[in-house]
């Protein structure tokens, strides 16, 4: 399988870089200064194992790749506000042997939130959700760090509409060769809704900065309490705090001094938009 990483930022570049390290074929999709840096100097990826420079093919869109291959896997790691444009562009790409990517290829939504799966299901026949637990930092073009250990991250995956299949198992096997734990689950969206509650902290960081403070912690607790109440009132299931803690226990330990979640990083880079 070839992995096309659509949005090679903190999450996408880390997954793509780690897959490439393990011998998988990877294409990174990026734009602007980041794409230029990746093409000129490679991906400089720092993990708990050290820093490596990966020379991975880079594209800015599907036209640069020509016909896609029947064994391609599309990994969507753009921010949710950019998902429609990416899904439309890549969904229309032709695949060798006939048909389009939307008709024939799997797309994995490895993003915060739960909206991209809905958007993808309106366009693609085969949609998978990925619950991403992968603290990573991207503040400079071409440079990404993901310092957790002993695993780089945990990526629960399964069919967005519920269930799992053999393709998910094959993708998970590649991820597990690449420094991740990748449980294949029947209820991936339940895990993503739980992660969504955690991501309420992104707004607190984005508006007040990443430095810890008791008042911020109290605000985050209130926000998560309200979020759980909303999900409960809507009848939406989510993994419990205890389930999440057990799944991650001792597997993705972050060193001290790492600053800022993805929303804060977007503002720091001056991207002009935020999830």
C-alpha positions in Angstrom: 0.0 0.0 0.0 1.0 3.6 -0.6 0.0 6.2 1.9 -0.9 9.6 0.6 -0.8 12.0 3.6 -3.2 14.9 2.7 -2.0 17.6 5.1 1.5 16.9 6.2 1.4 19.1 9.3 2.2 18.0 12.9 0.0 14.9 12.7 0.3 14.0 9.0 4.1 14.5 8.9 4.6 12.4 12.0 2.5 9.5 10.7 4.0 9.8 7.3 7.6 10.0 8.5 7.2 7.1 10.9 5.6 5.0 8.2 8.4 5.8 5.8 11.0 4.9 8.5 9.4 1.5 8.7 9.6 1.0 5.0 6.1 2.0 3.8 5.7 4.0 0.6 4.5 7.5 1.4 3.6 10.7 -0.3 3.3 14.0 1.7 0.8 16.6 0.5 1.5 20.1 1.6 1.3 23.7 0.4 3.2 26.9 0.5 6.4 27.4 2.5 6.0 24.0 4.1 5.8 22.2 0.8 8.9 24.1 -0.5 10.9 23.2 2.6 9.9 19.6 2.4 10.9 19.4 -1.3 14.2 21.3 -0.8 15.4 20.0 2.5 13.2 16.9 3.4 11.1 16.4 6.5 13.1 17.0 9.7 11.2 14.8 12.2 12.2 14.6 15.8 10.8 11.7 17.9 11.9 10.1 21.2 14.4 8.1 19.1 16.2 11.2 17.8 16.1 13.5 14.8 16.0 12.1 11.2 15.6 13.8 7.9 13.3 12.0 5.5 13.4 12.5 1.8 9.8 11.7 1.0 8.0 12.6 -2.3 5.9 15.7 -1.9 2.9 16.9 -3.9 0.7 19.9 -3.7 -2.3 18.2 -5.2 -3.5 15.1 -7.1 -2.5 16.3 -10.5 1.2 15.9 -9.7 0.7 12.2 -9.1 -1.2 11.4 -12.2 -3.5 8.4 -11.9 -3.7 7.0 -8.4 -3.0 3.4 -7.7 -5.7 0.8 -6.6 -3.6 0.2 -3.4 -3.4 3.8 -2.4 -4.7 4.8 1.1 -5.7 8.5 1.6 -5.0 9.8 5.1 -6.8 13.0 5.6 -4.9 15.2 8.2 -5.9 18.7 7.1 -7.8 20.8 9.6 -11.6 20.3 9.4 -12.2 23.7 7.8 -10.0 22.5 4.9 -11.6 19.1 4.6 -14.2 19.8 1.9 -11.7 21.2 -0.6 -9.3 18.3 0.0 -12.0 15.7 -0.2 -13.4 17.1 -3.4 -10.0 17.5 -5.1 -8.8 14.0 -4.2 -12.1 12.3 -4.6 -12.2 13.3 -8.3 -8.7 11.9 -9.0 -8.7 9.0 -11.4 -7.5 5.5 -10.4 -5.7 3.1 -12.6 -8.1 0.6 -14.0 -11.1 2.9 -13.9 -13.1 4.9 -11.5 -12.3 7.7 -9.1 -10.6 7.8 -5.7 -14.0 8.5 -4.1 -15.4 5.3 -5.6 -12.4 3.0 -5.1 -10.0 4.2 -2.4 -10.2 4.3 1.4 -10.0 7.6 3.1 -9.0 7.8 6.8 -10.1 10.9 8.7 -7.3 11.4 11.2 -8.4 14.7 12.6 -9.8 16.3 15.7 -13.6 16.6 15.9 -16.3 14.4 14.3 -17.4 16.4 11.3 -14.9 15.3 8.7 -16.3 11.7 8.7 -19.7 13.1 7.8 -18.3 15.2 5.0 -16.3 12.3 3.7 -19.2 9.9 3.8 -21.1 12.2 1.4 -18.3 11.9 -1.1 -16.4 8.6 -0.6 -17.6 5.0 -0.5 -15.0 3.8 2.0 -14.5 6.1 5.0 -12.6 5.3 8.2 -12.4 7.3 11.4 -9.1 7.6 13.3 -9.0 8.8 16.9 -5.6 10.5 17.1 -3.7 10.6 20.4 -0.4 12.0 19.1 1.0 15.1 20.7 3.1 16.8 18.1 4.5 20.2 17.3 4.8 22.0 13.9 5.9 25.6 14.1 8.5 25.9 11.3 8.2 24.8 7.7 9.7 21.3 7.2 10.2 20.7 10.9 8.0 18.5 13.1 8.5 16.9 16.5 6.5 14.2 18.3 8.3 13.3 21.5 6.1 10.8 23.3 7.5 7.5 24.4 7.6 4.5 24.4 5.1 4.9 21.6 4.9 7.9 19.3 1.1 7.8 19.5 -2.1 5.8 19.7 -4.5 5.7 16.7 -7.8 3.9 17.2 -9.4 3.2 13.8 -12.5 1.7 12.3 -15.2 2.3 9.8 -16.8 5.7 10.3 -20.3 4.2 10.0 -19.5 1.5 12.6 -17.7 -1.8 12.4 -14.3 -2.8 11.1 -12.9 -4.7 8.1 -9.8 -6.4 6.8 -8.5 -3.2 5.3 -8.5 -1.5 8.7 -6.5 -4.5 10.0 -3.9 -4.2 7.3 -3.5 -0.4 7.8 -3.2 -1.0 11.6 -0.5 -3.5 11.0 1.6 -1.0 9.1 1.0 1.6 11.8 2.1 -0.8 14.5 5.3 -1.4 12.7 5.9 2.4 12.7 5.9 3.2 16.4 2.1 3.5 17.0 -0.5 1.4 18.7 -3.4 1.1 16.3 -6.4 -0.7 17.9 -9.1 -1.6 15.3 -12.4 -0.9 17.0 -16.1 -1.3 16.0 -17.0 2.0 17.6 -14.3 4.5 16.5 -16.6 7.5 16.7 -17.3 6.8 20.3 -13.5 7.3 20.9 -13.5 10.4 18.7 -16.3 12.0 20.7 -14.3 11.4 23.9 -11.3 13.0 22.2 -13.5 15.9 21.3 -14.2 16.6 25.0 -10.5 16.8 25.5 -10.0 19.1 22.6 -12.2 21.7 24.4 -8.9 22.6 26.0 -7.6 23.8 22.6 -9.7 26.9 22.8 -8.5 27.7 26.3 -4.9 27.4 25.2 -5.5 29.4 22.0 -7.0 32.3 23.9 -4.8 32.4 27.0 -1.5 30.6 26.0 -0.1 27.2 26.8 1.3 28.0 30.2 -0.5 26.1 33.0 -2.6 28.1 35.5 -5.2 27.0 38.1 -7.9 29.3 36.6 -7.4 27.7 33.2 -7.6 24.2 34.7 -10.9 25.2 36.4 -12.3 26.6 33.1 -11.4 23.5 31.2 -13.1 21.3 33.8 -16.3 23.3 33.5 -16.1 23.2 29.7 -15.7 19.4 29.7 -18.5 19.0 32.2 -20.8 21.0 29.9 -19.6 19.0 26.9 -20.4 15.7 28.6 -23.8 17.0 29.5 -24.5 18.0 25.9 -23.4 14.6 24.5 -25.6 12.9 27.2 -28.6 15.0 26.3 -28.1 14.2 22.6 -27.8 10.5 23.3 -24.2 10.4 21.9 -22.0 7.7 23.5 -18.3 8.4 24.2 -15.5 6.5 25.8 -15.1 7.2 29.5 -12.2 8.9 31.1 -11.3 5.5 32.7 -11.3 3.8 29.3 -9.0 6.4 27.8 -6.6 6.4 30.7 -6.4 2.6 30.5 -5.8 2.7 26.8 -2.9 5.1 27.1 -1.4 4.1 30.5 2.3 4.4 30.3 2.4 4.2 26.5 2.6 7.8 25.3 4.5 9.7 28.0 5.3 13.3 27.0 8.5 14.9 28.2 8.3 18.1 30.2 8.6 21.4 28.5 6.5 20.6 25.4 4.3 23.6 24.7 1.0 24.2 23.0 -1.7 22.1 21.3 -2.7 22.3 17.6 -4.9 25.3 17.8 -2.3 27.4 19.6 0.3 26.2 17.0 -2.0 27.3 14.1 -2.2 30.8 15.7 1.5 30.9 16.3 2.2 30.0 12.7 -0.2 32.7 11.5 -2.2 30.3 9.3 -5.3 32.7 9.3 -7.7 30.0 10.4 -8.4 27.7 13.3 -10.6 24.7 14.0 
